[in-house]
Amino acid sequence: MQRAVARHAARNTFAAVALLGAAVFVSGAVAAQNPRDTRAAIVPNPRDTGAANAQNPRDTGEYLRLFDTDGDGRVSLVEYQEYLSRGFMRMDRNGDGAITADELPPGTRARKLPTLDGRRRELSAAFDRQDLDNSGYLDAREMAAPPQ
């Protein structure tokens, strides 16, 4: 029974991540078409030359700099969560911390609507798995390692 529940939870998590990825892609296209959307500034438009380079880092150091907003050469949990929550925040058009049914891309459904708090908890767990030396920060080596 516990294995079945674990498999079901894993499938739901995978589906939610896939749904969020698709929604981020669609929401980027919608935001690019709506110049009055003030939240569009959170994530650079990948059609811009500079943003294209920022979204496709050439090396580990460049990848680290995308996350490292204070420039100290390492990534804190807050920096990690902020960077990886950008897509969620773009989808959350009303800014209430939850992706409601009307904010999902047309034709998509979710059994449980995602929340920003839930997203941050998931990212915190991923950060902890990636923080191999338990320093509370990710360095370039840890950022480059595949998530555990």
ABEGO torsion letter per residue (X at the ends): XAAAAAAAAAAAAAAAAAAAAAAAAAAAAAAAABAABAAAAABBBAABAAAAAAABBABAAAAAAAABAAGAGBBBAAAAAAAAAAAAAAABAAGAGBBBAAABBBGBBBABBBBAAAAAAAAAAAAAAABAAGAGBBBAAAAABBBX
